[in-house]
Amino acid sequence: MKRPTAKDLAKAAGVGISTIDRVLNGRARVRPSTARQVLEAAEKIGFYAEGTLRARVAEGRPTCHLGFLLLQKDNRFYDNLAHELRAAAIALDSAKVTVDIDYLTDLSPEVVAAKIVAMGKRAKVVGVVATQHPAIARAIEQLREKGVPTFAMLSEVSAQCSVGYIGCDNWKIGRTAGWAISTICKRPGKIAIFVGNHRYRCQELNEIAFRAYLRELAPEFEILEPCSTWEDNTVAEKLTHELLAREPELAALYVAGGGLDGVIRALRQIERRHDLVTIGYQNTETTRSALTDGILKFVISNPVKAIAREAVLAMSSAVTHGPYNLLPSIAVPMDVLTPENV
């Protein structure tokens, strides 16, 4: 079989032979999209210098330094998200991406705001999981004034400048939780809600949508006032014991924010709790085990692979093609886990 020539490659890529020469030998600058087009054609026809072309394409890629501020480092979900962000950066073909990941252990707004500003000095674009607070909004505005855009991850954040968003549709999450509880519960009754912190707009919206669904379609349930876990598993464990002592006939518990591991620990210590319909968030080893054991009945999860992929793509595009006046809002479909599909 005849080996494909440069002329064959030019025909397959839809470019001139001179373009092939420029890409292959690095004689002159070629647009990255054109270089990738040539490389893809080379892969299809088995061009002999595919390795050299791949190296040339890599050399011509723009560089992007992305900064991420995630929550607690010892949280399994955020550990998984950090891993997927690094993997997505390596896999991205359109740019040479480096990822800088830091964690927020002190969640006070002033400390988070200072961390955002500090990350903006190192990175060209910042992705952050944060509450809605004036100090945080101002930090985001300061970065934008310096040409550094910010993307909110998982939970929306607003400011006087455009803020991108990458995560699930939290209105749909809340209504899905309402549907699940009203469908799974064998009897109507009281429903308790645990939130981590109402300043996380995702949790606030989850609760609003949850209440809206039940008010509209399952009014026979009584929703109790929410309790805050402050994103702390020890607090959540204590609250669960207190709740079930106070409400022994509780029909359901909706954990709309952090602290689910603590709730699971408490429920494992209490007999006769398999009749309680408990719903929470995130696909981790702990939640999967709780589903299998009947402690949880339904789990809604942020798909970390998809969120990481979309975050790296959108944030690198904001650097290489921006700055945008209006940053994109990208809603990623939620994952749903039950005892039958873990």
N, C-alpha and C positions, 0 to 999 in steps of 0.2 A: 504493500500500500504506500502510495506517494506521501511523503511528509508534507504537511501544510506549510506554505510559504508565507512571507510577509504580505504578498499580494492577496493570498487567500484570506489572511487575517483582516486586511483592510476591507475586503468585500463583506466578510462576515460581520464586522463591526460597523459598517456603513460609514467609513471615513476614508480619507485619502492615504496613499502610501507614505506621504511625507509625515502625516500624523503618527503613523506607526513608528517611523524612524525617530521622531521626537520623543515619543513615549519610551521606546525601547532603549535609546541611547542617551536620553536626558539632554538632548541638544538645545531644547528651548522649552519654555513653560507651556504646559497643556492644562486645560481646565480639569479639576479633579473628576467631574462627572464623565468627561470624555475618556480619561485614563481608565476609570472603572469600566466604562463601556467596552474598551479594547480588551481589558483583562477578562471580562465575562465572555467575550467572543473567543478569546484564546483558550479558555477552559472548555468551551463547547467543542471546538474543532481539534483540540489536542496540540496546540502550537508548541513547538519545541522549547521556546524561551519563556514559558509561562512563569517560571520562578523569578526570572529577571523582571518581567512585567509586574509581578506582585510586589517586588521590592521597590520598583519605581513608583507604583501607586502609593505604597506606604510612605515613601519619602515626600510625596506631594500632598499628603493629607494635612489639613489644618490641625493645630494642637488646641486642646481644650482642657482647662483645669477646673473641674467641678467640685464644689464643696457641699457636704451634707452634714446637717445637724439632726441627729436622731435622739430618741429618748433612751432610757436606762440601758447601759451596755449589757447588764446581766439578764435583760428581758429576751427570751428566746425568739420572739417575733422580730425584734430589731436586729438581733444577731443574724438571723436569716436574711433580713432585708439588706444588711450591709454586705453580706456574702454575694447576694444577687446583683447588687449595684456594681461591685467590682467585676463580676463575670460579664455583665452587660457592657461595661466600658471596654473590656478586652475584645468582645465580640463585634463592636461597632466598626463598620467598614469606612464610614464617611469621614471620620476624624480620629486623630490620635488622642485618646482621652486618658487623663490621669484623675484619680478620685481621691479626695481628701475627706475622711469621715471622722467626725467628732461626736461625742455623746453629751447629752444634757442630764446631769445628775441633780443639780439644783434647778428646779423648774420655776423659780420666782421670775416674774416678767423682766425685772431689771437685769438679772444675770443672763437670761436668754437673749435679751436685746444686745447686751455687750458681746455675747458669743457670736451673734449674727454679724455685728460690725467687724469683729476680729476675723471671722471666716471670709468676709467680703474683701479683706486686705490681701488674702492669699489666693482666693479663687476668682474666676471670671464670672461665675454665676453660682447662686446659693440655693440649695433645697433644704427646707426646714419643716420639722413637725413642731408646731407651736400653738399656743392659745391665742385668742383674740384679745389684745390689750394695747392701749395707746403707746406704751413704751416700745413694744415690739413693732407696731405699725411705723413708728418714727424711725426705728433702726432700718427697716426695709426701705423707707423713703430716702434715708441718707445714702444707702447703697445705690439706689436708682439714680440719685443726683450725680454719683461718681461713675455711672455707666455699668453698674453691676446689677443685673436683674435677679429677682427672687421668685422661687416657686414654692408654694405651700404643698406639703405632701400629706396625704391621708385626711387632713382636716383643713378646710378653707380658712384663709386669713385675708382680710381686706385692709387696704391702706389708701392714701390719696394718690398713689400711683398704681399702675397695673401690677397685679400679682398673679403669676401662673398657678395652676392647680393640677395635681396629678393624684388620682385616687378614685375610690368608688363614689357612686351617687348616694349620699347619706340619707336623702329623703327616701329613696327606694329601700335602703337597708332598714330603716325604722318601720316602714309599712310591711316589709317582708317579715320582720320579727313579730309584728302584730298579727299578721295572717297565721304565722306558725303557731303562736300560743293559742289563738282562738280555735285553731283547727285541731291541735294535739290535745288540749285540755279536755278531759272527759266530763267535766262539770264547770259551770261558771263560778267565779269566786273572786277573791282579791288577788291583785297582781302587784308585786313590789318591783321597784326599779332601782338599780345601783348605777350611778354615773361616777366617772373618775373626777372630772372637773368640768363644770358647765361652761367655762371659758374656751374649751375646745369646741369649736363650732360643729364638728362632726357629731359630738355627743349631744349637744343641744338640739341639733336637727334630727338626730335619731329619735330622741324622746318626743319631740313635737310630732313627727310623722307617725310614731308608734301610737301616741294618744289619738291622733286624727283617725287612724285606721279603726281603732276599737270604738271610738265615739260614733263613727259612721256605720260600721258593719258588725260590731259585737258589743253593743251597749250594756249587755247583761253583766259584763265584767266591771269590777271596781278597781281603779288604779290608785295605789297609795302614793303619797308624796315621795319623791326620790331621795335616796341617801347617797352621800358622796364618799367614795373610797379614797379620794385623793391619789389615785393611781398606785395605792399601796396594798400589797397582798395581805399583810398582817392586819391592817384596818379592815379590809374586806372580810377576812375570816371572822373577826370579832363581830362585825355588823351582821353577818349571816347567823351566828349563834343567837344574837340578841333578837333578830327579826323572827326567827322560827320559835323562839320562846314566847314572843309577844303575839305572834300570829300562827298558832299551831295548825290551822286549817288553810293556810296559804295555798292558792291554786298554782301560782306561777311566779318565777323570778326572772326578770330581764336584766342582764348585766350589760348595760349600754356603754361601759367604759372600762377602765383598767381595774385590776384586782381579781380577775376571774380565777387565777390559780389559788388565791386565798379562799374564794367561795367554794371551789372544788374540795379543798382540804377540809373545810368545815362540814360540807355535805357528806364526806366519807366518814366523818365521826358521828353522824346522827343516824339512828336507825329509822326505818320506815320513811325514807325520803325519796324513794323511787317513784312515788306518786306525784312528786313536785315536778312541774315542767320548768326546767331551767334552760335558758338560752343565753349564749355569750358569743365572744368574738375570738378569731384568729385560729389558724390551723397550726397547732404545735403538738408535740408528743403528749403533753399533759391533757389537752382538750380531746385529742383522739382517744386516749385511754379512758377519759371520762365518758365519752360517747359510747364506747364499747361496753363499759360497766353500767350504763344506764343512768349515770349521774347527770349528764347533759342529754337533752333530747334533740338539740338542733344547734349548729354552729354556723355563723356567717363569718367569712374570712376575706381579708384583703389579699388578692393573689400577688404574692411578692415578686414572682418572676416577671409578670406582666407590668407591674408598677415600676420595677427597676428598669425594665427595657424602655418603657415610655418616658421615664424620667431622664435617663441618659440621652435618649434621642432628642427629646424636646429641649433639654437644657443645653446640649451641644449645638443644636440648631440656633438657639438664641444667641450663642456666641459667634458662630460662623456666618449666620445670615442676618443677624439682628443689627442694632437693637430694635425690637418690635415696640411700637407704641402700645399695642394690646397683646399681652402674653396669652398663650392658649390655655384653655381649661380642658383637661383630658379625663373623661370618666371611664374607668376600667370596670368591666363587669365583675360583680362579686362572686366569690365561691360559696357554695353551700354544702355543709357536711351533715350527715345523719348517721345513726348507728349502722345503717345498711350500706354506706359507701365509703367508710374509712378504710 
